[in-house]
Structures are given as C-alpha cells and as structure tokens.
Amino acid sequence: MTIKAGNIRKGMYIDFKGSPHLVTDTSFMSPGKGSAVMRARFKNVTTGNTQEFTYKSQEDVEQLELQSTRMQFLYKDGEDVVFMQPDTYEQVSISKGLIGEKMGIMTPDVTVHVLFYDETALGVGFPPKVTLKVVEAQDSTAGNTQGQAMKDVQLETGLVIKVPIFIKQGESVIVDTETLGYVSRG
C-alpha cells in the first residue's frame, strides 16, 4: 500500500530499498522556504541495522501490509523467542532483537500478535498492559515523601521498574507495555 511520506509514523513497517524496515522514530520539519520533509529512523528487521532517511512529505512510500496472528509466548531459546498459535499449535521463532527491551514483560500467559509479511515474522504487537508479580522490593523508609516517592522493584521476569513506595514484595502490578512503566496495583 502506497502512502505519502508525511504520513509515516513510529511503529509502521515500510519497504526501504527492497527490504522490510520498522520505523522507530520520525520528525516532521516544515522550513520557511521549500517543501516540508519527514525524517525517519528505520530498523532493518532482517539485519537489525538502523539508519535515517529524509523524504519530501509528498513522496510516495510503500507501507507493508502485515498479517497479524494471535500467539502465546512459550520460551526463550538462545537468541530467539518461541511463540505458539493456540489453535493449531504451530510454533514460530523470532529474534530477541525484534522484541528488544519488551522481553521484560514476557511471561507464559502473555498473548501477543505476531506480525507476518510473506510468511516471515517481522515483529510482535503487545497488549496495552500486563500484570506482573513483584519478586523483590525494598521496604519503604519513613520521611521519603518529597514529591511522588518511588522505589525500584524487580518483577518476576527480571524487569526492574519504579513504583510507589507502598508496593510490597509479593504484590502484583500493572505495567504499560509501551513505556514499561508502572500503571497501578494488579
């Protein structure tokens, strides 16, 4: 599907120089003279390399049409992550590099949407929020209340996030999958 470069957004997959790329950042610039431009940062989903490119905002760009399949996280296998389609038990391996820091929210009960292009897995779409258990938390200290008092806790997946000081070990918290930040108690 062809779109105008001015419509490129973070999270889109586009065809750049003949291979699939994930848009990781964009900035729109409209100088006083001349035409507006869209600067985009891409990540090649096959090699992992990143690069920037500047388009004129009216230039045509090929957006990839992806197919989304609901799958469940199974396990980590070296540098790959294995997912399974619950209905057919079909398994797919995806590079940890495509998932990035969001590996910190992967538990066996997490259902995701694996994005395919020409039967090749390109990425993973996560639910907006997940509930994780706090396995390590320091006790809060009296008097530590200037501003919004926060402390670091370790979650069951190994992810470390900041939470309010009243959260204790053994409690569950809801984590935003986009920012990997605390939302509320679970």
C-alpha beads as a LAMMPS data file, in Angstrom:
LAMMPS data file: protein, C-alpha beads

186 atoms
185 bonds

1 atom types
1 bond types

-500.0 500.0 xlo xhi
-500.0 500.0 ylo yhi
-500.0 500.0 zlo zhi

Masses

1 110.0

Atoms # bond

1 1 1 0.000 0.000 0.000
2 1 1 1.441 3.344 -1.007
3 1 1 1.305 6.263 1.427
4 1 1 2.743 9.783 1.414
5 1 1 5.964 10.208 3.397
6 1 1 4.282 12.875 5.536
7 1 1 2.077 10.086 6.957
8 1 1 4.920 7.854 8.175
9 1 1 4.519 7.071 11.881
10 1 1 6.549 5.273 14.522
11 1 1 5.701 1.558 14.587
12 1 1 4.890 1.270 10.857
13 1 1 6.628 -1.250 8.658
14 1 1 7.770 0.048 5.284
15 1 1 9.706 -1.213 2.294
16 1 1 13.000 0.683 2.215
17 1 1 15.468 -0.202 -0.546
18 1 1 13.776 -3.557 -1.130
19 1 1 13.681 -4.895 2.428
20 1 1 11.273 -4.571 5.366
21 1 1 12.070 -1.879 7.936
22 1 1 10.397 -0.848 11.193
23 1 1 10.009 2.915 11.687
24 1 1 11.454 3.655 15.140
25 1 1 11.262 7.466 15.122
26 1 1 10.001 10.294 12.936
27 1 1 10.233 14.062 12.868
28 1 1 8.332 16.379 10.555
29 1 1 10.053 19.609 9.524
30 1 1 8.496 22.463 7.626
31 1 1 11.124 25.066 6.759
32 1 1 10.075 28.613 5.896
33 1 1 11.077 28.097 2.273
34 1 1 10.844 24.938 0.242
35 1 1 8.801 21.822 0.795
36 1 1 8.194 20.068 4.115
37 1 1 10.221 16.943 4.875
38 1 1 9.799 13.856 7.042
39 1 1 12.925 12.477 8.669
40 1 1 12.532 8.842 9.663
41 1 1 14.746 6.418 11.555
42 1 1 14.398 2.780 10.461
43 1 1 15.470 -0.585 11.780
44 1 1 16.056 -3.310 9.205
45 1 1 14.125 -6.289 10.575
46 1 1 16.451 -8.842 8.992
47 1 1 19.856 -7.356 9.830
48 1 1 18.977 -5.172 12.837
49 1 1 20.853 -2.214 11.349
50 1 1 19.400 1.253 11.868
51 1 1 19.600 4.267 9.599
52 1 1 17.950 7.612 8.949
53 1 1 16.426 8.857 5.741
54 1 1 14.765 12.145 4.804
55 1 1 11.770 12.188 2.482
56 1 1 9.910 15.066 0.917
57 1 1 6.487 14.951 2.571
58 1 1 4.646 14.309 -0.739
59 1 1 6.975 11.477 -1.794
60 1 1 5.393 8.005 -2.131
61 1 1 6.456 5.308 0.354
62 1 1 5.463 1.636 0.288
63 1 1 3.865 0.590 3.596
64 1 1 3.967 -3.164 4.136
65 1 1 0.659 -4.948 4.569
66 1 1 1.190 -7.246 7.528
67 1 1 -0.855 -10.160 8.734
68 1 1 -1.416 -10.393 12.482
69 1 1 -1.715 -13.786 14.198
70 1 1 -2.609 -14.228 17.874
71 1 1 0.077 -16.314 19.572
72 1 1 1.241 -17.250 23.044
73 1 1 4.785 -16.873 24.408
74 1 1 6.346 -20.289 25.096
75 1 1 10.034 -19.927 25.976
76 1 1 13.376 -18.284 25.216
77 1 1 15.771 -20.315 23.067
78 1 1 19.212 -18.725 22.928
79 1 1 18.856 -15.558 20.824
80 1 1 15.307 -16.438 19.777
81 1 1 11.893 -16.390 21.408
82 1 1 9.383 -19.127 20.580
83 1 1 5.659 -18.412 20.208
84 1 1 2.796 -20.862 19.576
85 1 1 -0.556 -20.414 17.894
86 1 1 -3.050 -21.811 20.480
87 1 1 -5.456 -23.240 17.884
88 1 1 -3.024 -25.078 15.600
89 1 1 -0.022 -25.492 17.962
90 1 1 2.159 -24.100 15.159
91 1 1 5.377 -22.598 16.557
92 1 1 7.371 -19.607 15.334
93 1 1 10.816 -18.378 16.415
94 1 1 11.516 -14.647 16.490
95 1 1 14.824 -12.944 17.207
96 1 1 15.104 -11.287 20.633
97 1 1 16.420 -8.237 18.775
98 1 1 12.981 -7.654 17.224
99 1 1 11.380 -7.668 20.664
100 1 1 14.072 -5.580 22.359
101 1 1 13.530 -4.310 25.887
102 1 1 9.979 -5.670 25.903
103 1 1 11.449 -9.098 26.720
104 1 1 10.993 -7.841 30.296
105 1 1 7.221 -8.346 30.091
106 1 1 7.208 -11.828 28.570
107 1 1 5.533 -14.458 30.761
108 1 1 3.972 -17.761 29.597
109 1 1 0.441 -16.359 29.929
110 1 1 1.069 -13.327 27.685
111 1 1 -0.844 -13.441 24.405
112 1 1 0.623 -11.285 21.647
113 1 1 0.018 -10.612 17.972
114 1 1 2.918 -11.773 15.813
115 1 1 3.194 -9.691 12.634
116 1 1 3.951 -11.584 9.418
117 1 1 4.991 -10.360 5.980
118 1 1 5.269 -13.020 3.250
119 1 1 5.171 -15.734 5.944
120 1 1 8.162 -14.174 7.732
121 1 1 7.697 -12.967 11.309
122 1 1 8.687 -9.289 11.490
123 1 1 7.633 -8.245 14.948
124 1 1 5.320 -8.557 17.902
125 1 1 2.323 -6.472 18.954
126 1 1 1.781 -6.486 22.709
127 1 1 -1.394 -5.973 24.723
128 1 1 -1.584 -2.430 26.180
129 1 1 -0.982 -3.635 29.756
130 1 1 0.244 -6.757 31.547
131 1 1 0.085 -7.813 35.191
132 1 1 3.366 -8.961 36.756
133 1 1 4.308 -10.057 40.269
134 1 1 6.870 -8.153 42.376
135 1 1 9.568 -10.611 43.494
136 1 1 11.990 -8.179 45.102
137 1 1 11.188 -4.857 46.776
138 1 1 12.963 -2.833 49.430
139 1 1 10.927 -1.728 52.429
140 1 1 9.888 1.915 52.255
141 1 1 11.675 4.338 54.541
142 1 1 9.926 6.936 56.665
143 1 1 10.375 10.526 55.576
144 1 1 10.990 9.653 51.925
145 1 1 7.959 11.562 50.678
146 1 1 9.191 14.624 48.812
147 1 1 7.309 14.688 45.503
148 1 1 5.927 11.340 44.467
149 1 1 8.010 8.820 46.399
150 1 1 9.150 5.972 44.140
151 1 1 11.410 2.955 44.543
152 1 1 12.850 0.274 42.279
153 1 1 11.354 -3.228 42.333
154 1 1 12.202 -6.382 40.418
155 1 1 9.383 -8.191 38.657
156 1 1 9.015 -11.931 38.023
157 1 1 10.541 -11.546 34.543
158 1 1 13.656 -9.779 35.848
159 1 1 12.469 -6.356 34.687
160 1 1 13.232 -3.538 37.150
161 1 1 10.758 -0.628 37.249
162 1 1 9.956 2.310 39.512
163 1 1 6.791 2.011 41.612
164 1 1 5.266 3.977 44.500
165 1 1 6.842 3.176 47.880
166 1 1 3.710 1.406 49.205
167 1 1 4.144 -1.547 46.786
168 1 1 5.477 -4.621 48.619
169 1 1 7.112 -7.872 47.611
170 1 1 4.526 -10.472 46.531
171 1 1 2.033 -7.921 45.188
172 1 1 1.078 -7.685 41.531
173 1 1 1.427 -4.510 39.471
174 1 1 0.070 -3.490 36.095
175 1 1 2.765 -2.424 33.625
176 1 1 2.237 -0.337 30.463
177 1 1 3.782 -2.361 27.607
178 1 1 4.638 0.757 25.564
179 1 1 6.598 2.638 28.261
180 1 1 7.437 -0.325 30.522
181 1 1 6.267 1.872 33.400
182 1 1 4.065 1.302 36.449
183 1 1 0.321 1.906 35.942
184 1 1 -1.360 0.616 39.132
185 1 1 -1.632 -2.272 41.539
186 1 1 -2.739 -5.522 39.965

Bonds

1 1 1 2
2 1 2 3
3 1 3 4
4 1 4 5
5 1 5 6
6 1 6 7
7 1 7 8
8 1 8 9
9 1 9 10
10 1 10 11
11 1 11 12
12 1 12 13
13 1 13 14
14 1 14 15
15 1 15 16
16 1 16 17
17 1 17 18
18 1 18 19
19 1 19 20
20 1 20 21
21 1 21 22
22 1 22 23
23 1 23 24
24 1 24 25
25 1 25 26
26 1 26 27
27 1 27 28
28 1 28 29
29 1 29 30
30 1 30 31
31 1 31 32
32 1 32 33
33 1 33 34
34 1 34 35
35 1 35 36
36 1 36 37
37 1 37 38
38 1 38 39
39 1 39 40
40 1 40 41
41 1 41 42
42 1 42 43
43 1 43 44
44 1 44 45
45 1 45 46
46 1 46 47
47 1 47 48
48 1 48 49
49 1 49 50
50 1 50 51
51 1 51 52
52 1 52 53
53 1 53 54
54 1 54 55
55 1 55 56
56 1 56 57
57 1 57 58
58 1 58 59
59 1 59 60
60 1 60 61
61 1 61 62
62 1 62 63
63 1 63 64
64 1 64 65
65 1 65 66
66 1 66 67
67 1 67 68
68 1 68 69
69 1 69 70
70 1 70 71
71 1 71 72
72 1 72 73
73 1 73 74
74 1 74 75
75 1 75 76
76 1 76 77
77 1 77 78
78 1 78 79
79 1 79 80
80 1 80 81
81 1 81 82
82 1 82 83
83 1 83 84
84 1 84 85
85 1 85 86
86 1 86 87
87 1 87 88
88 1 88 89
89 1 89 90
90 1 90 91
91 1 91 92
92 1 92 93
93 1 93 94
94 1 94 95
95 1 95 96
96 1 96 97
97 1 97 98
98 1 98 99
99 1 99 100
100 1 100 101
101 1 101 102
102 1 102 103
103 1 103 104
104 1 104 105
105 1 105 106
106 1 106 107
107 1 107 108
108 1 108 109
109 1 109 110
110 1 110 111
111 1 111 112
112 1 112 113
113 1 113 114
114 1 114 115
115 1 115 116
116 1 116 117
117 1 117 118
118 1 118 119
119 1 119 120
120 1 120 121
121 1 121 122
122 1 122 123
123 1 123 124
124 1 124 125
125 1 125 126
126 1 126 127
127 1 127 128
128 1 128 129
129 1 129 130
130 1 130 131
131 1 131 132
132 1 132 133
133 1 133 134
134 1 134 135
135 1 135 136
136 1 136 137
137 1 137 138
138 1 138 139
139 1 139 140
140 1 140 141
141 1 141 142
142 1 142 143
143 1 143 144
144 1 144 145
145 1 145 146
146 1 146 147
147 1 147 148
148 1 148 149
149 1 149 150
150 1 150 151
151 1 151 152
152 1 152 153
153 1 153 154
154 1 154 155
155 1 155 156
156 1 156 157
157 1 157 158
158 1 158 159
159 1 159 160
160 1 160 161
161 1 161 162
162 1 162 163
163 1 163 164
164 1 164 165
165 1 165 166
166 1 166 167
167 1 167 168
168 1 168 169
169 1 169 170
170 1 170 171
171 1 171 172
172 1 172 173
173 1 173 174
174 1 174 175
175 1 175 176
176 1 176 177
177 1 177 178
178 1 178 179
179 1 179 180
180 1 180 181
181 1 181 182
182 1 182 183
183 1 183 184
184 1 184 185
185 1 185 186
